[in-house]
Amino acid sequence: MPYLKQSLTRYARQRDEGMGCGSSCLIHLVMLVMLVVAIIIWCIRNRAWELVITIIFPE
């Protein structure tokens, strides 16, 4: 287990070099918000609340 502990601490030190989500979390949040807004616009334009889904099972 010392090898695992050493590699985890090495990973934690390398965050400045671009590993992980350190500085790009804001970008991910903005992309997520844009996706939610796009889904809301799609629902409004296509009146998704009026869609009826019918599942027919073969007999």
Gaussian input, Z-matrix of N, CA and C with variables (Angstrom, degrees):
# hf/3-21g

backbone

0 1
 N
 C     1     B1
 C     2     B2     1     A1
 N     3     B3     2     A2     1     D1
 C     4     B4     3     A3     2     D2
 C     5     B5     4     A4     3     D3
 N     6     B6     5     A5     4     D4
 C     7     B7     6     A6     5     D5
 C     8     B8     7     A7     6     D6
 N     9     B9     8     A8     7     D7
 C    10    B10     9     A9     8     D8
 C    11    B11    10    A10     9     D9
 N    12    B12    11    A11    10    D10
 C    13    B13    12    A12    11    D11
 C    14    B14    13    A13    12    D12
 N    15    B15    14    A14    13    D13
 C    16    B16    15    A15    14    D14
 C    17    B17    16    A16    15    D15
 N    18    B18    17    A17    16    D16
 C    19    B19    18    A18    17    D17
 C    20    B20    19    A19    18    D18
 N    21    B21    20    A20    19    D19
 C    22    B22    21    A21    20    D20
 C    23    B23    22    A22    21    D21
 N    24    B24    23    A23    22    D22
 C    25    B25    24    A24    23    D23
 C    26    B26    25    A25    24    D24
 N    27    B27    26    A26    25    D25
 C    28    B28    27    A27    26    D26
 C    29    B29    28    A28    27    D27
 N    30    B30    29    A29    28    D28
 C    31    B31    30    A30    29    D29
 C    32    B32    31    A31    30    D30
 N    33    B33    32    A32    31    D31
 C    34    B34    33    A33    32    D32
 C    35    B35    34    A34    33    D33
 N    36    B36    35    A35    34    D34
 C    37    B37    36    A36    35    D35
 C    38    B38    37    A37    36    D36
 N    39    B39    38    A38    37    D37
 C    40    B40    39    A39    38    D38
 C    41    B41    40    A40    39    D39
 N    42    B42    41    A41    40    D40
 C    43    B43    42    A42    41    D41
 C    44    B44    43    A43    42    D42
 N    45    B45    44    A44    43    D43
 C    46    B46    45    A45    44    D44
 C    47    B47    46    A46    45    D45
 N    48    B48    47    A47    46    D46
 C    49    B49    48    A48    47    D47
 C    50    B50    49    A49    48    D48
 N    51    B51    50    A50    49    D49
 C    52    B52    51    A51    50    D50
 C    53    B53    52    A52    51    D51
 N    54    B54    53    A53    52    D52
 C    55    B55    54    A54    53    D53
 C    56    B56    55    A55    54    D54
 N    57    B57    56    A56    55    D55
 C    58    B58    57    A57    56    D56
 C    59    B59    58    A58    57    D57
 N    60    B60    59    A59    58    D58
 C    61    B61    60    A60    59    D59
 C    62    B62    61    A61    60    D60
 N    63    B63    62    A62    61    D61
 C    64    B64    63    A63    62    D62
 C    65    B65    64    A64    63    D63
 N    66    B66    65    A65    64    D64
 C    67    B67    66    A66    65    D65
 C    68    B68    67    A67    66    D66
 N    69    B69    68    A68    67    D67
 C    70    B70    69    A69    68    D68
 C    71    B71    70    A70    69    D69
 N    72    B72    71    A71    70    D70
 C    73    B73    72    A72    71    D71
 C    74    B74    73    A73    72    D72
 N    75    B75    74    A74    73    D73
 C    76    B76    75    A75    74    D74
 C    77    B77    76    A76    75    D75
 N    78    B78    77    A77    76    D76
 C    79    B79    78    A78    77    D77
 C    80    B80    79    A79    78    D78
 N    81    B81    80    A80    79    D79
 C    82    B82    81    A81    80    D80
 C    83    B83    82    A82    81    D81
 N    84    B84    83    A83    82    D82
 C    85    B85    84    A84    83    D83
 C    86    B86    85    A85    84    D84
 N    87    B87    86    A86    85    D85
 C    88    B88    87    A87    86    D86
 C    89    B89    88    A88    87    D87
 N    90    B90    89    A89    88    D88
 C    91    B91    90    A90    89    D89
 C    92    B92    91    A91    90    D90
 N    93    B93    92    A92    91    D91
 C    94    B94    93    A93    92    D92
 C    95    B95    94    A94    93    D93
 N    96    B96    95    A95    94    D94
 C    97    B97    96    A96    95    D95
 C    98    B98    97    A97    96    D96
 N    99    B99    98    A98    97    D97
 C   100   B100    99    A99    98    D98
 C   101   B101   100   A100    99    D99
 N   102   B102   101   A101   100   D100
 C   103   B103   102   A102   101   D101
 C   104   B104   103   A103   102   D102
 N   105   B105   104   A104   103   D103
 C   106   B106   105   A105   104   D104
 C   107   B107   106   A106   105   D105
 N   108   B108   107   A107   106   D106
 C   109   B109   108   A108   107   D107
 C   110   B110   109   A109   108   D108
 N   111   B111   110   A110   109   D109
 C   112   B112   111   A111   110   D110
 C   113   B113   112   A112   111   D111
 N   114   B114   113   A113   112   D112
 C   115   B115   114   A114   113   D113
 C   116   B116   115   A115   114   D114
 N   117   B117   116   A116   115   D115
 C   118   B118   117   A117   116   D116
 C   119   B119   118   A118   117   D117
 N   120   B120   119   A119   118   D118
 C   121   B121   120   A120   119   D119
 C   122   B122   121   A121   120   D120
 N   123   B123   122   A122   121   D121
 C   124   B124   123   A123   122   D122
 C   125   B125   124   A124   123   D123
 N   126   B126   125   A125   124   D124
 C   127   B127   126   A126   125   D125
 C   128   B128   127   A127   126   D126
 N   129   B129   128   A128   127   D127
 C   130   B130   129   A129   128   D128
 C   131   B131   130   A130   129   D129
 N   132   B132   131   A131   130   D130
 C   133   B133   132   A132   131   D131
 C   134   B134   133   A133   132   D132
 N   135   B135   134   A134   133   D133
 C   136   B136   135   A135   134   D134
 C   137   B137   136   A136   135   D135
 N   138   B138   137   A137   136   D136
 C   139   B139   138   A138   137   D137
 C   140   B140   139   A139   138   D138
 N   141   B141   140   A140   139   D139
 C   142   B142   141   A141   140   D140
 C   143   B143   142   A142   141   D141
 N   144   B144   143   A143   142   D142
 C   145   B145   144   A144   143   D143
 C   146   B146   145   A145   144   D144
 N   147   B147   146   A146   145   D145
 C   148   B148   147   A147   146   D146
 C   149   B149   148   A148   147   D147
 N   150   B150   149   A149   148   D148
 C   151   B151   150   A150   149   D149
 C   152   B152   151   A151   150   D150
 N   153   B153   152   A152   151   D151
 C   154   B154   153   A153   152   D152
 C   155   B155   154   A154   153   D153
 N   156   B156   155   A155   154   D154
 C   157   B157   156   A156   155   D155
 C   158   B158   157   A157   156   D156
 N   159   B159   158   A158   157   D157
 C   160   B160   159   A159   158   D158
 C   161   B161   160   A160   159   D159
 N   162   B162   161   A161   160   D160
 C   163   B163   162   A162   161   D161
 C   164   B164   163   A163   162   D162
 N   165   B165   164   A164   163   D163
 C   166   B166   165   A165   164   D164
 C   167   B167   166   A166   165   D165
 N   168   B168   167   A167   166   D166
 C   169   B169   168   A168   167   D167
 C   170   B170   169   A169   168   D168
 N   171   B171   170   A170   169   D169
 C   172   B172   171   A171   170   D170
 C   173   B173   172   A172   171   D171
 N   174   B174   173   A173   172   D172
 C   175   B175   174   A174   173   D173
 C   176   B176   175   A175   174   D174

   B1=1.4527
   B2=1.5308
   B3=1.3331
   B4=1.4701
   B5=1.5221
   B6=1.3477
   B7=1.4629
   B8=1.5250
   B9=1.3515
   B10=1.4643
   B11=1.5235
   B12=1.3280
   B13=1.4586
   B14=1.5256
   B15=1.3206
   B16=1.4646
   B17=1.5279
   B18=1.3329
   B19=1.4588
   B20=1.5260
   B21=1.3456
   B22=1.4625
   B23=1.5213
   B24=1.3309
   B25=1.4622
   B26=1.5271
   B27=1.3156
   B28=1.4655
   B29=1.5333
   B30=1.3357
   B31=1.4610
   B32=1.5260
   B33=1.3283
   B34=1.4637
   B35=1.5281
   B36=1.3234
   B37=1.4560
   B38=1.5221
   B39=1.3037
   B40=1.4624
   B41=1.5187
   B42=1.3104
   B43=1.4556
   B44=1.5264
   B45=1.3251
   B46=1.4689
   B47=1.5213
   B48=1.3050
   B49=1.4537
   B50=1.5231
   B51=1.3103
   B52=1.4498
   B53=1.5114
   B54=1.3023
   B55=1.4652
   B56=1.5276
   B57=1.2899
   B58=1.4550
   B59=1.5121
   B60=1.3172
   B61=1.4569
   B62=1.5254
   B63=1.3177
   B64=1.4589
   B65=1.5108
   B66=1.3250
   B67=1.4621
   B68=1.5188
   B69=1.3140
   B70=1.4684
   B71=1.5240
   B72=1.3280
   B73=1.4668
   B74=1.5267
   B75=1.3103
   B76=1.4595
   B77=1.5211
   B78=1.3154
   B79=1.4703
   B80=1.5250
   B81=1.3268
   B82=1.4659
   B83=1.5209
   B84=1.3247
   B85=1.4624
   B86=1.5266
   B87=1.3220
   B88=1.4677
   B89=1.5260
   B90=1.3333
   B91=1.4701
   B92=1.5238
   B93=1.3222
   B94=1.4629
   B95=1.5233
   B96=1.3172
   B97=1.4751
   B98=1.5224
   B99=1.3351
   B100=1.4622
   B101=1.5212
   B102=1.3186
   B103=1.4595
   B104=1.5308
   B105=1.3166
   B106=1.4705
   B107=1.5188
   B108=1.3298
   B109=1.4716
   B110=1.5206
   B111=1.3397
   B112=1.4673
   B113=1.5276
   B114=1.3130
   B115=1.4758
   B116=1.5174
   B117=1.3227
   B118=1.4722
   B119=1.5226
   B120=1.3400
   B121=1.4699
   B122=1.5190
   B123=1.3380
   B124=1.4695
   B125=1.5181
   B126=1.3202
   B127=1.4723
   B128=1.5230
   B129=1.3290
   B130=1.4667
   B131=1.5290
   B132=1.3432
   B133=1.4706
   B134=1.5188
   B135=1.3236
   B136=1.4574
   B137=1.5290
   B138=1.3173
   B139=1.4700
   B140=1.5225
   B141=1.2984
   B142=1.4606
   B143=1.5251
   B144=1.3301
   B145=1.4602
   B146=1.5343
   B147=1.3440
   B148=1.4627
   B149=1.5259
   B150=1.3214
   B151=1.4554
   B152=1.5248
   B153=1.3257
   B154=1.4532
   B155=1.5265
   B156=1.2960
   B157=1.4610
   B158=1.5143
   B159=1.3120
   B160=1.4615
   B161=1.5324
   B162=1.3028
   B163=1.4636
   B164=1.5236
   B165=1.3335
   B166=1.4561
   B167=1.5248
   B168=1.3150
   B169=1.4631
   B170=1.5174
   B171=1.3140
   B172=1.4593
   B173=1.5423
   B174=1.3016
   B175=1.4726
   B176=1.5015
   A1=114.78
   A2=119.10
   A3=117.36
   A4=112.05
   A5=116.96
   A6=119.39
   A7=110.53
   A8=116.91
   A9=120.86
   A10=110.26
   A11=116.49
   A12=120.00
   A13=110.50
   A14=117.13
   A15=120.89
   A16=110.73
   A17=117.79
   A18=119.29
   A19=111.20
   A20=117.61
   A21=119.49
   A22=111.01
   A23=117.29
   A24=118.59
   A25=110.52
   A26=117.53
   A27=120.75
   A28=109.17
   A29=117.35
   A30=121.25
   A31=110.26
   A32=116.71
   A33=120.66
   A34=110.89
   A35=117.71
   A36=120.60
   A37=111.86
   A38=118.51
   A39=121.79
   A40=113.11
   A41=119.07
   A42=120.70
   A43=112.23
   A44=117.36
   A45=120.09
   A46=111.91
   A47=117.34
   A48=120.70
   A49=112.64
   A50=117.75
   A51=120.16
   A52=114.84
   A53=119.41
   A54=119.69
   A55=109.13
   A56=116.29
   A57=120.26
   A58=111.91
   A59=115.53
   A60=121.79
   A61=111.88
   A62=117.32
   A63=123.14
   A64=116.67
   A65=118.10
   A66=119.97
   A67=112.66
   A68=117.92
   A69=118.44
   A70=112.97
   A71=118.49
   A72=119.76
   A73=111.43
   A74=116.89
   A75=120.24
   A76=110.35
   A77=116.82
   A78=120.60
   A79=109.74
   A80=116.72
   A81=120.00
   A82=111.23
   A83=117.62
   A84=120.41
   A85=111.22
   A86=117.00
   A87=120.91
   A88=110.33
   A89=116.43
   A90=119.59
   A91=111.21
   A92=117.11
   A93=120.79
   A94=111.49
   A95=117.06
   A96=121.27
   A97=110.00
   A98=117.32
   A99=119.86
   A100=111.26
   A101=117.54
   A102=121.15
   A103=111.05
   A104=117.26
   A105=121.00
   A106=110.57
   A107=117.55
   A108=121.04
   A109=110.11
   A110=117.98
   A111=120.95
   A112=110.65
   A113=117.82
   A114=120.52
   A115=110.56
   A116=117.55
   A117=120.51
   A118=110.50
   A119=117.58
   A120=120.77
   A121=110.21
   A122=117.52
   A123=120.40
   A124=110.54
   A125=117.17
   A126=120.77
   A127=111.15
   A128=117.03
   A129=120.42
   A130=110.76
   A131=117.04
   A132=120.00
   A133=112.39
   A134=117.91
   A135=121.26
   A136=113.41
   A137=115.84
   A138=120.99
   A139=110.49
   A140=115.94
   A141=121.87
   A142=112.29
   A143=117.73
   A144=119.46
   A145=111.55
   A146=117.60
   A147=120.58
   A148=112.38
   A149=117.66
   A150=120.19
   A151=110.57
   A152=114.92
   A153=120.89
   A154=107.24
   A155=115.87
   A156=120.86
   A157=108.32
   A158=116.48
   A159=121.28
   A160=108.48
   A161=115.37
   A162=120.75
   A163=107.69
   A164=115.83
   A165=121.17
   A166=108.29
   A167=115.31
   A168=120.53
   A169=109.42
   A170=118.47
   A171=120.00
   A172=110.64
   A173=113.99
   A174=118.56
   A175=111.65
   D1=-19.02
   D2=178.36
   D3=-61.58
   D4=-32.24
   D5=179.45
   D6=-64.18
   D7=-41.56
   D8=179.48
   D9=-63.71
   D10=-43.67
   D11=179.96
   D12=-63.16
   D13=-40.84
   D14=-179.74
   D15=-65.77
   D16=-41.28
   D17=-178.51
   D18=-69.80
   D19=-32.82
   D20=177.88
   D21=-68.73
   D22=-40.61
   D23=178.38
   D24=-68.56
   D25=-34.12
   D26=176.76
   D27=-64.78
   D28=-40.84
   D29=178.70
   D30=-63.35
   D31=-41.06
   D32=-178.68
   D33=-65.36
   D34=-33.94
   D35=179.74
   D36=-74.24
   D37=-25.61
   D38=-175.00
   D39=-86.90
   D40=11.09
   D41=-178.26
   D42=-61.93
   D43=-29.75
   D44=-179.91
   D45=-68.10
   D46=-19.31
   D47=-177.17
   D48=-90.33
   D49=9.04
   D50=174.74
   D51=103.13
   D52=3.30
   D53=178.98
   D54=-82.82
   D55=145.33
   D56=178.29
   D57=82.93
   D58=-165.24
   D59=-173.23
   D60=-106.24
   D61=7.15
   D62=-173.10
   D63=-33.42
   D64=-66.42
   D65=-173.89
   D66=-99.07
   D67=-8.13
   D68=-175.19
   D69=-101.78
   D70=8.19
   D71=179.23
   D72=-63.06
   D73=-35.14
   D74=178.63
   D75=-62.85
   D76=-38.43
   D77=177.94
   D78=-63.42
   D79=-42.78
   D80=178.97
   D81=-64.00
   D82=-39.99
   D83=178.87
   D84=-65.13
   D85=-41.54
   D86=178.57
   D87=-63.32
   D88=-42.23
   D89=178.69
   D90=-64.62
   D91=-38.38
   D92=177.95
   D93=-65.21
   D94=-42.25
   D95=177.69
   D96=-63.64
   D97=-41.99
   D98=178.44
   D99=-63.19
   D100=-37.61
   D101=177.53
   D102=-64.77
   D103=-42.57
   D104=178.37
   D105=-64.04
   D106=-42.65
   D107=177.94
   D108=-62.59
   D109=-41.44
   D110=179.01
   D111=-63.96
   D112=-38.93
   D113=178.27
   D114=-66.35
   D115=-40.74
   D116=178.15
   D117=-63.88
   D118=-43.75
   D119=178.13
   D120=-62.24
   D121=-41.98
   D122=178.52
   D123=-61.57
   D124=-42.93
   D125=179.95
   D126=-62.30
   D127=-41.05
   D128=-179.45
   D129=-69.11
   D130=-44.46
   D131=-178.03
   D132=-66.71
   D133=-35.81
   D134=-176.51
   D135=-100.90
   D136=6.66
   D137=-178.75
   D138=46.78
   D139=56.24
   D140=-174.86
   D141=-61.68
   D142=-24.60
   D143=-179.87
   D144=-72.52
   D145=-13.03
   D146=178.02
   D147=-98.15
   D148=-3.79
   D149=-179.96
   D150=-70.28
   D151=140.33
   D152=177.51
   D153=-118.52
   D154=126.89
   D155=179.37
   D156=-105.75
   D157=122.47
   D158=-179.71
   D159=-113.92
   D160=126.14
   D161=177.94
   D162=-108.80
   D163=120.98
   D164=179.99
   D165=-111.94
   D166=119.29
   D167=178.54
   D168=-91.02
   D169=133.07
   D170=177.52
   D171=-68.09
   D172=143.24
   D173=-178.33
   D174=-103.42

